[in-house]
């Protein structure tokens, strides 16, 4: 009986050891700088981190490369892979059908737009367009009306006592009065011309004081309009995306976000294709994971590509696992150990120059 018990224990122990040490099947995709091929080796921040996790947890593994994040998720739900390593966002929808390790990188979505080098003519047209907005046009219209009222009042009082400077002829008199009004507004007065009557001087005092206020308001309005409209691009944040054609990656969380927020997502296989479509003006913007677009724009080197700050819809990257995976606890312990030792921070500095916040 004791011998049978010992044999049974030995059998299950060997089975457990074999299951514990079996090769882990990893699925990933080409997405710089998290996972990509370089000099015949699979490298990147996520792959380097996984190598450290596997070493810490004593796991052997092989790697399969697929095309999209959705294919990584499908490999886990179909149980053809044990873990998915790369830039895989943790979402509630994915959590329903699979498990995740603890997060190892904080991400979010970011917008890329394309500026252009403006010619002199384009700059002039832009300035004119900035000035011809309803607020400024309305302010100028109101100013002209006020100036005409002041001109009429000054002429009404002055032509009776100062016909030399304010002729009795309505057309000529009003023209002279308007010249004085606009000169007072712009330079504080008109040479060799000024009201001499009591009524005219009272109106002049009121207009001079009012001119100080109007000049200040007009200067502030001009400065604000030219500065804001010149610096503000066509798309300055997520609120400008609804109704626009926006490039993103097929099956990504960015594509879902764009659909849910009224934009028109145009799916592409890679970020390079997205940026090319943006340069060709086939789309109004590119939206994808912040660290990936930052890396892609930096690598592209086109100074016309502009990142719209800040990132939005904050998310986390984690290692994807099968539902109720027995690997989860081992991987989490390894990730915690790497975080405590500073290895994770060192890897972030290696690939991004700084650690994620």
C-alpha positions as CSV (number, residue, x, y, z in Angstrom):
1,X,0.0,0.0,0.0
2,X,2.8,2.4,0.9
3,X,4.6,1.5,-2.3
4,X,1.5,2.2,-4.3
5,X,1.0,5.6,-2.6
6,X,4.7,6.5,-3.4
7,X,4.3,5.5,-7.0
8,X,1.1,7.6,-7.3
9,X,2.8,10.6,-5.7
10,X,5.8,10.2,-8.1
11,X,3.5,10.0,-11.1
12,X,1.6,13.2,-10.3
13,X,4.7,15.0,-9.3
14,X,6.3,14.2,-12.6
15,X,3.2,15.2,-14.4
16,X,3.0,18.5,-12.5
17,X,6.7,19.2,-13.2
18,X,6.2,18.5,-16.9
19,X,3.2,20.8,-17.0
20,X,5.0,23.5,-15.1
21,X,8.0,23.4,-17.4
22,X,6.2,23.1,-20.7
23,X,6.9,25.7,-23.4
24,X,4.7,28.8,-23.3
25,X,3.3,29.9,-26.7
26,X,3.5,33.7,-27.1
27,X,1.7,35.7,-29.7
28,X,2.9,39.2,-30.7
29,X,2.7,41.7,-33.6
30,X,5.1,44.1,-35.3
31,X,4.6,47.4,-33.5
32,X,7.6,49.6,-32.8
33,X,9.0,50.2,-30.3
34,X,7.2,47.5,-28.3
35,X,7.8,44.5,-30.5
36,X,9.6,44.2,-33.9
37,X,12.2,42.3,-35.9
38,X,15.8,43.7,-35.8
39,X,18.8,41.8,-37.2
40,X,17.0,38.6,-37.0
41,X,15.9,39.0,-33.4
42,X,12.6,39.9,-31.8
43,X,13.3,43.1,-29.9
44,X,11.4,46.1,-28.4
45,X,10.3,47.3,-24.9
46,X,7.5,44.7,-24.5
47,X,9.6,41.8,-25.7
48,X,12.6,42.8,-23.6
49,X,10.2,43.0,-20.6
50,X,8.8,39.6,-21.4
51,X,12.3,38.1,-21.6
52,X,12.9,39.3,-18.1
53,X,9.5,38.0,-16.9
54,X,10.2,34.6,-18.4
55,X,13.6,34.5,-16.8
56,X,12.2,35.5,-13.5
57,X,9.4,33.0,-13.6
58,X,11.5,30.2,-15.1
59,X,9.4,29.8,-18.3
60,X,10.5,28.6,-21.7
61,X,8.6,30.0,-24.7
62,X,8.2,30.3,-28.4
63,X,6.9,33.3,-30.4
64,X,4.3,33.6,-33.1
65,X,3.8,36.9,-35.0
66,X,0.4,38.0,-36.2
67,X,-0.8,41.1,-38.0
68,X,-3.2,42.9,-35.6
69,X,-4.2,43.3,-31.9
70,X,-7.5,41.6,-32.7
71,X,-5.6,38.6,-34.0
72,X,-3.6,38.5,-30.7
73,X,-6.9,38.5,-28.8
74,X,-8.4,35.8,-31.1
75,X,-5.3,33.6,-30.5
76,X,-6.0,33.7,-26.7
77,X,-9.7,33.1,-27.0
78,X,-9.1,30.2,-29.4
79,X,-6.4,28.9,-27.0
80,X,-3.8,28.7,-29.7
81,X,-1.6,31.0,-27.6
82,X,-0.9,31.2,-23.9
83,X,0.0,34.9,-23.7
84,X,-0.1,38.0,-25.9
85,X,2.9,40.4,-25.6
86,X,3.1,43.8,-27.1
87,X,1.1,47.1,-27.0
88,X,-2.2,45.5,-26.0
89,X,-4.6,47.8,-24.2
90,X,-6.7,46.7,-21.2
91,X,-10.4,47.3,-22.0
92,X,-13.6,46.1,-20.4
93,X,-14.7,44.5,-23.6
94,X,-11.5,42.4,-23.8
95,X,-11.7,41.6,-20.1
96,X,-14.9,39.8,-20.7
97,X,-13.3,37.1,-22.9
98,X,-9.7,37.0,-21.6
99,X,-7.5,37.9,-18.6
100,X,-4.7,40.4,-18.3
101,X,-1.6,40.6,-16.1
102,X,-1.1,43.7,-14.0
103,X,-0.4,46.8,-16.3
104,X,3.2,47.5,-17.2
105,X,2.8,50.7,-19.2
106,X,0.4,53.7,-19.0
107,X,-0.8,54.8,-22.4
108,X,-3.7,56.8,-24.0
109,X,-4.8,58.0,-27.4
110,X,-3.1,60.9,-29.2
111,X,-3.9,62.9,-32.3
112,X,-1.5,63.6,-35.2
113,X,-2.3,66.3,-37.7
114,X,-0.3,67.6,-40.7
115,X,0.7,71.3,-41.0
116,X,2.0,72.9,-44.2
117,X,4.7,75.4,-45.1
118,X,2.6,78.4,-46.0
119,X,3.6,80.8,-48.8
120,X,3.4,84.5,-48.5
121,X,0.0,84.5,-50.3
122,X,-1.3,81.7,-48.0
123,X,-0.2,83.7,-45.0
124,X,-1.9,86.8,-46.2
125,X,-5.1,84.9,-47.0
126,X,-5.0,83.3,-43.5
127,X,-4.6,86.7,-41.8
128,X,-7.5,88.1,-43.8
129,X,-9.6,85.1,-43.0
130,X,-8.7,85.5,-39.3
131,X,-9.8,89.1,-39.3
132,X,-13.0,88.5,-41.2
133,X,-14.8,86.7,-38.4
134,X,-18.2,87.7,-37.1
135,X,-17.0,89.1,-33.8
136,X,-14.5,91.5,-35.3
137,X,-16.8,92.5,-38.2
138,X,-19.5,93.2,-35.7
139,X,-17.2,95.2,-33.5
140,X,-16.0,97.3,-36.5
141,X,-19.6,97.9,-37.6
142,X,-20.6,99.1,-34.2
143,X,-17.5,101.3,-34.1
144,X,-18.4,103.0,-37.4
145,X,-22.0,103.6,-36.2
146,X,-20.7,105.2,-33.0
147,X,-18.2,107.4,-35.0
148,X,-21.0,108.5,-37.3
149,X,-23.2,109.4,-34.3
150,X,-20.3,111.4,-32.7
151,X,-19.6,113.1,-36.0
152,X,-23.2,114.2,-36.4
153,X,-23.4,115.6,-32.9
154,X,-20.1,117.5,-33.2
155,X,-21.1,119.0,-36.6
156,X,-24.6,119.8,-35.2
157,X,-23.1,121.9,-32.4
158,X,-20.1,123.3,-34.2
159,X,-21.3,124.4,-37.7
160,X,-23.3,127.1,-36.0
161,X,-20.3,128.7,-34.2
162,X,-17.3,127.5,-36.2
163,X,-18.3,127.4,-39.8
164,X,-14.6,127.6,-41.0
165,X,-13.8,124.2,-39.6
166,X,-17.3,122.7,-39.8
167,X,-19.0,123.9,-43.0
168,X,-22.7,124.3,-42.9
169,X,-23.0,122.1,-46.0
170,X,-24.1,118.8,-44.6
171,X,-21.9,116.6,-46.9
172,X,-18.8,118.7,-46.4
173,X,-19.4,119.4,-42.8
174,X,-20.0,115.8,-41.9
175,X,-16.9,114.8,-43.8
176,X,-14.8,117.3,-41.8
177,X,-16.5,116.1,-38.6
178,X,-15.8,112.4,-39.4
179,X,-12.1,113.3,-40.1
180,X,-11.8,114.8,-36.7
181,X,-13.6,111.8,-35.0
182,X,-11.3,109.2,-36.6
183,X,-8.2,111.3,-35.9
184,X,-9.2,111.7,-32.3
185,X,-9.7,107.9,-32.0
186,X,-6.4,107.0,-33.6
187,X,-4.0,109.7,-32.6
188,X,-5.8,111.7,-29.9
189,X,-6.8,114.7,-32.0
190,X,-6.6,116.4,-35.4
191,X,-4.1,119.2,-36.2
192,X,-5.6,122.7,-36.4
193,X,-9.1,121.4,-35.8
194,X,-11.1,121.3,-32.6
195,X,-14.5,122.2,-31.2
196,X,-14.9,125.7,-29.8
197,X,-18.5,125.6,-28.7
198,X,-19.7,124.4,-25.3
199,X,-21.8,121.6,-26.8
200,X,-19.1,120.5,-29.2
201,X,-16.4,120.4,-26.5
202,X,-18.6,118.3,-24.2
203,X,-19.1,115.8,-27.0
204,X,-15.3,116.0,-27.7
205,X,-14.5,115.2,-24.0
206,X,-16.8,112.2,-24.0
207,X,-15.4,110.9,-27.3
208,X,-11.8,111.3,-26.1
209,X,-12.5,109.3,-23.0
210,X,-14.4,106.7,-25.0
211,X,-11.6,106.5,-27.6
212,X,-9.1,105.4,-24.9
213,X,-11.4,102.5,-24.0
214,X,-12.2,101.6,-27.6
215,X,-8.5,101.5,-28.7
216,X,-7.7,99.2,-25.7
217,X,-10.5,96.9,-26.6
218,X,-9.7,96.8,-30.3
219,X,-6.0,96.1,-29.6
220,X,-6.9,93.3,-27.3
221,X,-9.4,91.9,-29.8
222,X,-6.9,92.0,-32.7
223,X,-4.2,90.4,-30.7
224,X,-6.4,87.6,-29.4
225,X,-7.9,86.8,-32.7
226,X,-4.6,86.8,-34.7
227,X,-2.8,84.8,-32.0
228,X,-5.4,82.2,-31.3
229,X,-6.5,81.7,-34.9
230,X,-2.9,81.5,-36.2
231,X,-1.7,79.1,-33.6
232,X,-4.9,77.0,-33.4
233,X,-4.9,74.3,-36.0
234,X,-7.9,72.8,-37.8
235,X,-7.9,70.1,-35.2
236,X,-6.9,71.0,-31.7
237,X,-8.4,68.2,-29.6
238,X,-10.8,65.2,-29.5
239,X,-13.7,67.6,-29.7
240,X,-12.8,68.5,-33.3
241,X,-12.8,64.9,-34.6
242,X,-16.6,64.1,-35.0
243,X,-17.6,64.0,-38.6
244,X,-13.9,63.9,-39.8
245,X,-12.1,61.1,-41.6
246,X,-9.5,59.8,-39.2
247,X,-6.8,57.2,-39.9
248,X,-6.2,54.5,-37.3
249,X,-5.2,50.9,-37.0
250,X,-7.7,48.1,-37.9
251,X,-9.4,46.6,-34.9
252,X,-7.8,48.9,-32.4
253,X,-9.2,50.5,-29.3
254,X,-8.7,53.8,-31.1
255,X,-11.0,52.7,-33.9
256,X,-13.7,51.9,-31.3
257,X,-13.3,55.2,-29.6
258,X,-13.6,57.1,-32.9
259,X,-16.7,55.2,-33.9
260,X,-18.3,55.8,-30.5
261,X,-17.5,59.6,-30.6
262,X,-18.9,60.4,-34.1
263,X,-15.7,60.4,-36.1
264,X,-15.2,58.4,-39.4
265,X,-12.4,55.9,-38.7
266,X,-10.4,54.8,-41.8
267,X,-8.6,51.6,-40.8
268,X,-5.0,50.9,-42.0
269,X,-2.7,48.0,-41.3
270,X,0.2,50.1,-40.0
271,X,1.0,53.5,-38.5
272,X,3.2,54.2,-41.5
273,X,0.2,53.8,-43.8
274,X,-1.8,56.0,-41.5
275,X,0.8,58.8,-41.6
276,X,1.1,58.4,-45.4
277,X,-2.6,58.9,-45.8
278,X,-2.4,62.0,-43.6
279,X,0.4,63.5,-45.7
280,X,-1.7,62.8,-48.9
281,X,-4.6,64.6,-47.2
282,X,-6.8,61.5,-47.5
283,X,-7.7,61.9,-43.8
284,X,-7.9,64.9,-41.5
285,X,-5.9,63.3,-38.7
286,X,-4.4,60.1,-37.2
287,X,-5.4,58.8,-33.8
288,X,-3.7,55.9,-32.1
289,X,-1.9,55.0,-28.9
290,X,0.2,57.9,-27.6
291,X,3.6,56.2,-27.2
292,X,3.3,54.6,-30.6
293,X,2.4,57.7,-32.5
294,X,5.1,59.7,-30.7
295,X,7.7,57.1,-31.7
296,X,6.4,56.9,-35.3
297,X,6.3,60.7,-35.8
298,X,9.8,61.0,-34.3
299,X,11.1,58.3,-36.6
300,X,9.3,59.7,-39.7
301,X,11.2,63.0,-39.3
302,X,8.6,65.1,-41.2
303,X,8.3,68.4,-39.5
304,X,4.9,68.9,-40.9
305,X,3.5,66.2,-38.7
306,X,2.2,67.7,-35.4
307,X,1.3,65.9,-32.2
308,X,-1.9,67.4,-30.6
309,X,-1.3,67.6,-26.8
310,X,-2.3,66.1,-24.5
311,X,-3.1,62.4,-24.7
312,X,-6.7,61.5,-23.9
313,X,-8.7,58.4,-23.0
314,X,-6.0,57.0,-20.7
315,X,-5.4,53.3,-20.9
316,X,-2.9,50.7,-19.8
317,X,-0.9,48.1,-21.6
318,X,-0.7,44.6,-20.1
319,X,0.2,41.0,-21.0
320,X,-2.9,39.3,-22.4
321,X,-3.7,35.8,-21.1
322,X,-6.3,33.1,-21.6
323,X,-9.4,33.3,-19.4
324,X,-8.6,31.9,-16.0
325,X,-5.0,31.3,-17.0
326,X,-2.8,29.5,-14.5
327,X,0.1,31.7,-15.7
328,X,-1.4,34.9,-14.4
329,X,-0.1,34.7,-10.8
330,X,3.5,33.7,-11.9
331,X,3.6,36.5,-14.4
332,X,2.3,39.1,-12.0
333,X,4.9,38.1,-9.3
334,X,7.6,38.4,-12.0
335,X,6.4,41.9,-13.0
336,X,6.3,43.0,-9.4
337,X,9.8,41.8,-8.9
338,X,11.0,43.6,-12.0
339,X,9.3,46.8,-10.9
340,X,10.8,46.6,-7.4
341,X,14.3,46.0,-8.7
342,X,14.0,48.9,-11.2
343,X,14.4,46.7,-14.3
344,X,11.1,47.9,-15.8
345,X,12.2,51.5,-15.3
346,X,15.5,50.8,-17.0
347,X,13.8,49.3,-20.0
348,X,11.5,52.3,-20.3
349,X,14.4,54.6,-20.3
350,X,16.2,52.4,-22.9
351,X,13.3,52.6,-25.4
352,X,11.6,55.9,-24.6
353,X,14.2,58.0,-22.9
354,X,12.1,58.3,-19.8
355,X,9.7,56.2,-17.7
356,X,5.9,56.4,-18.3
357,X,4.0,58.4,-15.8
